[in-house]
Amino acid sequence: MTQRTLVCNGLRKVFDDLVAVDDVGFHIGVGETYGLLGPNGAGKTTSISIIAGLLTRDGGSVTVGGREMTTTSTDAKALLGLVPQDIAVYPDLTARENLVFFGRLYNMDGKELKARADEVLEIIGLSDRADDRSEDFSGGMKRRLNIGIGLLHKPALLILDEPTVGVDPQSRNAILESVEHLSDEGMAVLYTTHYMEEAERLCDRVGIIDHGQIKAEGTRRELVELVGQHDRIRLETTGPVGPAVTALASLDGVAKADGGDGSIELLVTDAGEYLTRVLSVVTEAGVSVAGVDIDEPNLESVFLHLTGRALRD
Protein backbone atom coordinates (compact mmCIF):
# COMPACT_ATOMS: atom_id res chain seq x y z
CA MET A 1 0.00 0.00 0.00
CA THR A 2 1.25 3.47 -0.91
CA GLN A 3 2.51 5.44 2.06
CA ARG A 4 -0.02 8.09 3.05
CA THR A 5 1.10 11.67 3.61
CA LEU A 6 -2.34 12.99 4.56
CA VAL A 7 -5.16 11.15 6.29
CA CYS A 8 -8.35 12.91 7.34
CA ASN A 9 -11.47 11.25 8.66
CA GLY A 10 -14.93 12.48 9.60
CA LEU A 11 -14.16 16.20 9.39
CA ARG A 12 -17.01 18.41 10.55
CA LYS A 13 -17.37 22.16 10.90
CA VAL A 14 -20.49 24.12 11.83
CA PHE A 15 -20.94 27.89 11.65
CA ASP A 16 -24.08 28.82 13.60
CA ASP A 17 -26.80 26.89 11.72
CA LEU A 18 -24.65 26.15 8.66
CA VAL A 19 -22.94 22.76 8.41
CA ALA A 20 -20.01 23.77 6.19
CA VAL A 21 -18.15 20.44 6.34
CA ASP A 22 -20.03 17.23 7.02
CA ASP A 23 -18.12 13.96 7.57
CA VAL A 24 -15.38 14.69 5.01
CA GLY A 25 -12.65 12.08 4.78
CA PHE A 26 -9.94 11.14 2.27
CA HIS A 27 -6.22 10.39 2.07
CA ILE A 28 -3.31 11.39 -0.18
CA GLY A 29 -0.32 9.18 -0.85
CA VAL A 30 3.31 10.17 -1.36
CA GLY A 31 3.71 11.68 -4.83
CA GLU A 32 -0.05 11.77 -5.43
CA THR A 33 -2.14 14.76 -6.54
CA TYR A 34 -5.64 14.70 -5.09
CA GLY A 35 -8.30 17.12 -6.29
CA LEU A 36 -11.26 18.50 -4.37
CA LEU A 37 -13.67 19.40 -7.15
CA GLY A 38 -16.75 21.43 -6.41
CA PRO A 39 -18.48 24.78 -6.93
CA ASN A 40 -17.86 27.86 -4.83
CA GLY A 41 -19.35 27.38 -1.39
CA ALA A 42 -19.10 23.59 -1.51
CA GLY A 43 -16.81 23.35 1.53
CA LYS A 44 -13.42 23.13 -0.19
CA THR A 45 -11.73 26.07 1.54
CA THR A 46 -13.18 25.22 4.96
CA SER A 47 -11.90 21.66 4.59
CA ILE A 48 -8.36 22.70 3.71
CA SER A 49 -8.35 25.32 6.47
CA ILE A 50 -8.99 22.49 8.94
CA ILE A 51 -6.39 20.26 7.28
CA ALA A 52 -3.81 23.07 7.41
CA GLY A 53 -4.46 23.69 11.10
CA LEU A 54 -5.87 27.17 10.52
CA LEU A 55 -9.38 26.35 11.71
CA THR A 56 -10.56 24.34 14.70
CA ARG A 57 -12.64 21.34 13.65
CA ASP A 58 -15.84 20.31 15.40
CA GLY A 59 -15.21 16.65 14.69
CA GLY A 60 -12.91 14.19 12.98
CA SER A 61 -9.15 13.80 12.75
CA VAL A 62 -6.24 14.91 10.55
CA THR A 63 -2.70 13.58 10.35
CA VAL A 64 0.12 14.85 8.12
CA GLY A 65 3.12 12.57 7.85
CA GLY A 66 1.71 10.56 10.75
CA ARG A 67 1.53 13.63 13.00
CA GLU A 68 -1.77 14.91 14.32
CA MET A 69 -2.78 18.29 12.94
CA THR A 70 -4.45 20.87 15.18
CA THR A 71 -4.30 24.65 15.27
CA THR A 72 -1.29 24.40 17.61
CA SER A 73 0.62 21.52 15.94
CA THR A 74 3.86 23.16 14.88
CA ASP A 75 5.53 19.84 14.01
CA ALA A 76 2.73 18.84 11.62
CA LYS A 77 2.50 22.33 10.12
CA ALA A 78 6.22 22.23 9.32
CA LEU A 79 5.46 19.40 6.88
CA LEU A 80 3.09 21.36 4.69
CA GLY A 81 3.08 24.29 2.33
CA LEU A 82 -0.11 26.31 1.92
CA VAL A 83 -0.92 28.43 -1.11
CA PRO A 84 -4.13 30.34 -0.30
CA GLN A 85 -6.57 31.96 -2.71
CA ASP A 86 -5.45 35.41 -1.60
CA ILE A 87 -1.98 36.34 -2.86
CA ALA A 88 0.51 36.68 -0.01
CA VAL A 89 3.71 38.28 -1.34
CA TYR A 90 5.51 41.51 -0.47
CA PRO A 91 5.08 43.94 -3.39
CA ASP A 92 8.19 46.00 -2.59
CA LEU A 93 10.45 42.91 -2.69
CA THR A 94 11.75 41.18 -5.80
CA ALA A 95 10.76 37.61 -6.56
CA ARG A 96 14.08 36.36 -5.20
CA GLU A 97 13.85 38.56 -2.10
CA ASN A 98 10.37 37.24 -1.37
CA LEU A 99 11.64 33.68 -1.53
CA VAL A 100 14.65 34.45 0.65
CA PHE A 101 12.48 36.23 3.22
CA PHE A 102 10.04 33.33 3.55
CA GLY A 103 12.88 30.82 3.43
CA ARG A 104 14.38 32.38 6.54
CA LEU A 105 11.04 31.89 8.28
CA TYR A 106 11.53 28.20 7.56
CA ASN A 107 15.02 28.40 9.15
CA MET A 108 16.72 28.11 5.77
CA ASP A 109 19.79 30.21 5.06
CA GLY A 110 23.08 30.48 3.25
CA LYS A 111 23.90 28.46 0.16
CA GLU A 112 21.02 26.07 0.78
CA LEU A 113 18.46 28.89 0.62
CA LYS A 114 20.06 30.55 -2.41
CA ALA A 115 20.19 27.27 -4.33
CA ARG A 116 16.60 26.39 -3.45
CA ALA A 117 15.35 29.87 -4.37
CA ASP A 118 16.97 29.54 -7.81
CA GLU A 119 15.48 26.08 -8.20
CA VAL A 120 11.99 27.29 -7.29
CA LEU A 121 12.25 30.28 -9.65
CA GLU A 122 12.96 27.80 -12.43
CA ILE A 123 10.00 25.60 -11.44
CA ILE A 124 7.54 28.50 -11.46
CA GLY A 125 8.97 30.04 -14.62
CA LEU A 126 10.17 33.31 -13.09
CA SER A 127 13.94 32.97 -13.42
CA ASP A 128 14.07 35.80 -15.95
CA ARG A 129 12.13 38.07 -13.55
CA ALA A 130 13.95 37.05 -10.37
CA ASP A 131 15.24 40.53 -9.60
CA ASP A 132 12.09 42.47 -10.51
CA ARG A 133 9.83 43.79 -7.77
CA SER A 134 6.65 41.74 -7.46
CA GLU A 135 4.48 44.88 -7.53
CA ASP A 136 5.28 45.04 -11.24
CA PHE A 137 4.08 41.46 -11.84
CA SER A 138 0.80 40.46 -13.44
CA GLY A 139 -1.76 38.71 -11.27
CA GLY A 140 -0.76 35.38 -12.75
CA MET A 141 2.94 35.94 -12.05
CA LYS A 142 2.15 36.86 -8.44
CA ARG A 143 0.20 33.62 -8.08
CA ARG A 144 3.16 31.68 -9.47
CA LEU A 145 5.41 33.38 -6.92
CA ASN A 146 2.88 32.49 -4.24
CA ILE A 147 3.18 28.84 -5.26
CA GLY A 148 6.97 29.13 -5.17
CA ILE A 149 6.83 30.31 -1.56
CA GLY A 150 4.75 27.26 -0.68
CA LEU A 151 7.25 24.98 -2.42
CA LEU A 152 10.37 26.54 -0.95
CA HIS A 153 10.96 24.23 2.02
CA LYS A 154 10.06 21.06 0.08
CA PRO A 155 6.94 20.25 2.08
CA ALA A 156 5.61 16.71 2.31
CA LEU A 157 2.14 18.10 1.52
CA LEU A 158 1.40 21.13 -0.67
CA ILE A 159 -2.10 22.60 -0.46
CA LEU A 160 -3.23 24.71 -3.41
CA ASP A 161 -6.56 26.49 -2.96
CA GLU A 162 -8.00 27.59 -6.33
CA PRO A 163 -4.56 28.73 -7.58
CA THR A 164 -5.67 29.73 -11.08
CA VAL A 165 -8.67 31.93 -10.26
CA GLY A 166 -8.54 35.20 -12.17
CA VAL A 167 -5.25 34.59 -14.01
CA ASP A 168 -4.50 35.00 -17.69
CA PRO A 169 -4.35 31.87 -19.91
CA GLN A 170 -0.54 31.95 -20.21
CA SER A 171 -0.01 32.12 -16.45
CA ARG A 172 -2.69 29.52 -15.88
CA ASN A 173 -0.89 27.07 -18.15
CA ALA A 174 2.43 27.84 -16.44
CA ILE A 175 0.83 27.13 -13.04
CA LEU A 176 -0.62 23.83 -14.24
CA GLU A 177 2.73 22.78 -15.73
CA SER A 178 4.45 23.57 -12.43
CA VAL A 179 1.95 21.46 -10.48
CA GLU A 180 2.32 18.55 -12.92
CA HIS A 181 6.00 18.19 -12.00
CA LEU A 182 5.55 18.20 -8.22
CA SER A 183 4.74 14.51 -7.94
CA ASP A 184 8.15 13.80 -9.48
CA GLU A 185 9.65 15.14 -6.24
CA GLY A 186 7.48 12.78 -4.19
CA MET A 187 5.33 15.65 -2.96
CA ALA A 188 1.70 15.01 -2.05
CA VAL A 189 -0.58 17.72 -3.44
CA LEU A 190 -4.09 18.71 -2.36
CA TYR A 191 -5.60 20.79 -5.18
CA THR A 192 -8.97 22.49 -4.84
CA THR A 193 -10.73 23.79 -7.91
CA HIS A 194 -14.07 24.35 -9.56
CA TYR A 195 -12.51 23.92 -12.99
CA MET A 196 -13.24 20.40 -14.22
CA GLU A 197 -10.51 20.45 -16.88
CA GLU A 198 -7.84 21.23 -14.26
CA ALA A 199 -8.88 18.29 -12.10
CA GLU A 200 -8.83 15.96 -15.11
CA ARG A 201 -5.39 17.18 -16.19
CA LEU A 202 -3.62 17.22 -12.84
CA CYS A 203 -5.20 14.84 -10.39
CA ASP A 204 -4.54 11.15 -9.86
CA ARG A 205 -7.77 10.94 -7.85
CA VAL A 206 -10.64 13.36 -7.39
CA GLY A 207 -13.13 13.88 -4.58
CA ILE A 208 -16.37 15.52 -5.71
CA ILE A 209 -17.59 17.77 -2.90
CA ASP A 210 -20.95 19.51 -2.65
CA HIS A 211 -22.81 21.01 0.32
CA GLY A 212 -19.91 20.05 2.58
CA GLN A 213 -19.96 16.35 1.72
CA ILE A 214 -17.78 14.11 -0.43
CA LYS A 215 -20.28 12.66 -2.90
CA ALA A 216 -17.81 10.30 -4.57
CA GLU A 217 -14.08 9.88 -5.15
CA GLY A 218 -11.73 7.98 -7.39
CA THR A 219 -9.88 8.26 -10.68
CA ARG A 220 -11.73 9.84 -13.59
CA ARG A 221 -12.40 6.38 -14.98
CA GLU A 222 -13.69 5.08 -11.64
CA LEU A 223 -16.01 8.06 -11.23
CA VAL A 224 -17.37 7.68 -14.75
CA GLU A 225 -18.02 3.97 -14.18
CA LEU A 226 -19.59 4.70 -10.79
CA VAL A 227 -22.42 6.67 -12.37
CA GLY A 228 -22.79 4.32 -15.33
CA GLN A 229 -21.43 6.64 -18.01
CA HIS A 230 -19.90 5.26 -21.19
CA ASP A 231 -17.43 6.42 -23.80
CA ARG A 232 -18.87 6.99 -27.27
CA ILE A 233 -16.98 5.88 -30.39
CA ARG A 234 -18.18 7.09 -33.79
CA LEU A 235 -16.71 5.57 -36.93
CA GLU A 236 -17.09 7.16 -40.37
CA THR A 237 -17.44 4.19 -42.72
CA THR A 238 -17.93 3.09 -46.29
CA GLY A 239 -19.74 -0.07 -47.27
CA PRO A 240 -22.59 -2.07 -45.64
CA VAL A 241 -22.30 -1.91 -41.84
CA GLY A 242 -24.93 -4.46 -40.76
CA PRO A 243 -22.63 -7.46 -40.16
CA ALA A 244 -20.05 -5.25 -38.41
CA VAL A 245 -22.68 -3.81 -36.06
CA THR A 246 -23.91 -7.30 -35.17
CA ALA A 247 -20.36 -8.46 -34.42
CA LEU A 248 -19.59 -5.36 -32.37
CA ALA A 249 -22.77 -5.67 -30.29
CA SER A 250 -21.63 -9.10 -29.08
CA LEU A 251 -18.28 -7.85 -27.73
CA ASP A 252 -17.73 -7.65 -23.98
CA GLY A 253 -17.56 -4.03 -22.91
CA VAL A 254 -19.80 -2.77 -25.72
CA ALA A 255 -23.06 -1.51 -24.21
CA LYS A 256 -24.68 -0.48 -27.48
CA ALA A 257 -23.91 -0.59 -31.20
CA ASP A 258 -25.84 1.23 -33.93
CA GLY A 259 -25.17 1.65 -37.62
CA GLY A 260 -26.49 3.88 -40.37
CA ASP A 261 -25.49 5.36 -43.67
CA GLY A 262 -21.77 5.98 -43.47
CA SER A 263 -21.34 5.55 -39.72
CA ILE A 264 -21.24 3.23 -36.72
CA GLU A 265 -21.77 4.46 -33.16
CA LEU A 266 -20.79 2.51 -30.05
CA LEU A 267 -21.12 2.97 -26.30
CA VAL A 268 -18.19 1.27 -24.54
CA THR A 269 -16.78 1.16 -21.03
CA ASP A 270 -13.31 2.34 -22.10
CA ALA A 271 -12.65 3.68 -25.59
CA GLY A 272 -8.88 3.56 -25.18
CA GLU A 273 -8.99 -0.10 -24.26
CA TYR A 274 -11.47 -1.24 -26.92
CA LEU A 275 -10.68 0.92 -29.95
CA THR A 276 -8.07 -1.41 -31.47
CA ARG A 277 -10.39 -4.40 -31.10
CA VAL A 278 -13.34 -2.47 -32.54
CA LEU A 279 -11.34 -1.46 -35.62
CA SER A 280 -10.20 -5.05 -36.09
CA VAL A 281 -13.77 -6.37 -35.99
CA VAL A 282 -15.01 -3.71 -38.41
CA THR A 283 -12.18 -4.38 -40.86
CA GLU A 284 -12.79 -8.15 -40.75
CA ALA A 285 -16.45 -7.45 -41.59
CA GLY A 286 -15.36 -5.74 -44.80
CA VAL A 287 -16.05 -2.17 -43.71
CA SER A 288 -13.58 0.63 -44.45
CA VAL A 289 -13.08 3.26 -41.74
CA ALA A 290 -12.53 6.82 -42.93
CA GLY A 291 -12.49 8.52 -39.53
CA VAL A 292 -12.77 7.95 -35.79
CA ASP A 293 -14.24 10.28 -33.19
CA ILE A 294 -14.19 9.53 -29.44
CA ASP A 295 -16.29 11.31 -26.84
CA GLU A 296 -15.36 10.51 -23.24
CA PRO A 297 -17.62 11.59 -20.35
CA ASN A 298 -15.93 14.21 -18.21
CA LEU A 299 -16.11 15.10 -14.55
CA GLU A 300 -18.67 17.79 -15.34
CA SER A 301 -21.17 15.13 -16.40
CA VAL A 302 -20.32 13.03 -13.33
CA PHE A 303 -20.86 16.03 -11.06
CA LEU A 304 -24.20 16.78 -12.71
CA HIS A 305 -25.29 13.16 -12.25
CA LEU A 306 -24.30 13.07 -8.57
CA THR A 307 -25.59 16.47 -7.49
CA GLY A 308 -28.31 17.36 -9.97
CA ARG A 309 -26.64 20.64 -10.89
CA ALA A 310 -23.83 21.89 -13.09
CA LEU A 311 -20.40 22.43 -11.57
CA ARG A 312 -20.57 26.22 -11.80
CA ASP A 313 -24.14 26.64 -10.54
N, C-alpha and C positions, 0 to 999 in steps of 0.2 A: 504494500500500500504506500502511495506517495506520502512523504512527510508533509504534515499540515502546518503552515505558518500561522494561519488564522482559523480559529474555531469560535463560532458564536451560536448560542442556543437560546431559544425562547425569549428573545429580546422584547421588551414592552416599555412603552413610554406614553404617559397620559398627560395632556395639558388641559386642565379644567375638565370639560365634558368631552374633549376630543381625544380619541385613542389614535395617536399618530403612528405608533409602531405596535403591532399586535402579533406576538409569537413568531418573530423573525429569526430564522436560523439558517446558517450555511457555513461552509468551510472553503479555504483556499490553500492549495498545495504550493510547495516550493516551485518557482518558475511558472506558475499558472496565472493567467489573467481572467478574473471573474467579473462579469458585468451585472450591475443592478440596473435593469431597464424598466422605466416607467415614466408616466407623465409628471409634470410639475405638481407638487403636493402629494405625491404617492407615498412619501415616507423615506425617500432615499437619503436626503441630507440628515434627517434626524437619526437614521440608522448609523450612518458613518460617524456622526458626532458622538454617539455612544461608543462605537468601536474604537474611536480615537481617544477616548477618555476625556472628551470635552463636555459631556453631558451625563448627568447621573441617570442611570436606568431605573425603572420601576420594577423590573423583573428580568430574569435570564442571566447569562454569563458570557464573558468574552475572554479569550486567551490569545496572546500574540507570542509566537515562539515558545509556547508552553507557559508563559507568565500571565497571570491574571491582570486584566486591564480594568482599572477604575480611574476616577478623576485624579487620584493622588499617586498612581503607579508610575513612578519615574523610570523604573527599570524596563517596564513594558513599552512605555512611550519612546524610549531611546531606540527601539527597534523599528519604529515606523516613520515614514515621511508623509506629511499631509499637504496636499495642494488644494486649497479651498476655492470656492467659486469666486470670491472677492480677491482681486490681485493684491498681494502683499509684498511689494518691493519698495525700496527707497528711491524716489525719483531723482534725487540729487547725486546719487552714486552711479558709477558705471556698472555695466553688467558684471565685470570681474570683481569690482569692489563690493557689489551686493553679495556675490558668492563667498568672497573672503570674509565679509562681516558675519554672515550666517554660519559659515564654517567654524569660525571661532566660538560661536555659541554651542557648537557640537564638540568643543575641545579639540578641534583640528588646528594645526598651525604648521609653519615652516614649509619645507619642500613637499611634504605630503599634501598640504592644503593647496599649494600652487599647482601641483600636478593634477590633483583631482578637479580643481576649478577649470583648468584647460581641457580636461577630459569631458567634463559636463558641458562646457561651451560647444564642444564638437558635437556631442549628442543632441543638443537642442538647436543646433544650426546657427549659433550666434558668435562663432569664432571671429568672423570679420567685423563684428560690432562690439567686441569685448571691451574696448576702452571708450565707448560712447555712453553718455549718461542715459539712464533708462527713461527719463522724462521725454526724451526725443523718440522713443520707440512707439511703434503702432501698438494697438491693443493686443494683437496676436503675438507680437514679439515679447510684450510684457508677460503674457501668459506662458510663453515658452520659458522665459527666465524664471517665472514662478515654479514651473515644473523642475527646472534645474536646481533650484534651492531645495526642493523636496528630495531630489536624487543625491544631493551632495555627499551625505554621510553613508551612502550605500545601505539604505534601510532594508530590513528583511521584508517589510510590507510597505508598499507605496499606495496611498489613497488619493485618487483623482476624482474630484467632485465637479462634474460637468465642465471639463477643462476647455471645451471648444465653443462655449456659448458666446455669441457675439463677435467671433473672429472672422477675418477675411479667409477666402478659400485657400490661398497659398499657405497662410499660417496654420490653418486647420490641418492641411495635409502634412505639414512639417511636424505638428504635434502628434498626429496619428503614427507617422513613421517613427518618431522617437519612442512612443509607447510600444510599438511592435518589437523593438530590439531589447526591451527591458527583461523579458523572460530569458534571454540568452545569458544574462548575468545571474540567473537563479532567483530573481526578485519576484515575489508575489505581488500582484497588482489588483486592487479593488477599484473598478472603474464605474462610476455612475453616469448615466446618460438618458436622455429621452430621444436620442437619435438612433433609430433602428440600424441604419447602415454602419454606424460606428461599432455597435455591439457585435454585428455579424463579422466585421473585419478584424476586430481586435481580440475578442473574448473566446477563451477555450470553453467556458461554460457561462450560461446566463441565468440569472434569477429574474423572473418577471414579477414586479412588485406593483400593487395597486391597493389603495385605501389601507396602507400600512401592513399588508400581508403579502407574503411570497405565494403567488398563485401556482407557480410551477418553476422548475429549474432543470437544466441539463445543457447538452450541446444543442446547436441549432437543429441537427437531425433528430435528436431525441425529443425536442419540443414539438417539432413538426409531426413526428409519429404519434406523440402523446395525444394530439387533438385530431388525429386521423386525416391529416392533409397528405396530398400526394404531389409528386412532380409530374409535370405534363410534358410529353415529348410530341412534337409535331413534325412529321416527315413530308416534304414535298416530293411527290412520286410521279412516275410515268408508267403506264401499263395497268392492267387489271389488278386490283388490290384485295379482292375477296379472299383468296386462299391465304394470303399473307396475314390478313386480319384474323382469320380463324386460327392460324398457327400462333399468332402473338397472344391471343386471348387465353390460350391454354398454358402460357408460361407462368411459373411461380413468380410472384412479385408484380404481375400486371393486373391491376384492378379493373381496367376497362380498356377496350380497343374498339375504335370506330374507323371506318374508311369511307371515303367519298371520291369525287372526281379530283384526281391529282393530289390527294393527301391521305395520311393516316395519322390519327391522334390516339395517344396512349396516356393512361394514368398509371404511374409506377411508384413504388416505394422509394426508389433511389435511382435517379436518372444516370448519375455517374457510374453506378455499378452495372446497370442493365443496358446501357446504350450499345455497347459492342455486340452483345448477344442479340438485341433487337435488329440491328443492321444486318447481322448474319442471317437471321431468320427471313427477313424481307428479301435479301439478295437470293437466297436459296429458293424463294417462292417466285422468282423471276421478275421482281419489281426493281426498277432503277430508282435510286434516291438522288434527287437534285439538290436538296437542302434539308438542314436539321435545325429546329428551334426548340430550346429547352426553357421551360418556365418553372422555377423552383419556388415553393411557398417561402415567404420571408417571415421574420419575427413580428412584423406588423400584423400579418394575418393571424398569427398565433395569438398575439395580444388581443386582437378583436374577438377571437373565438372564446378566449378565457374570461374576458372582462365585459364583453358586450359593447365596447366603445373603442374608438380609434386611439392610437398612442398619444396623439397631440390634443385630444379633447380636454 
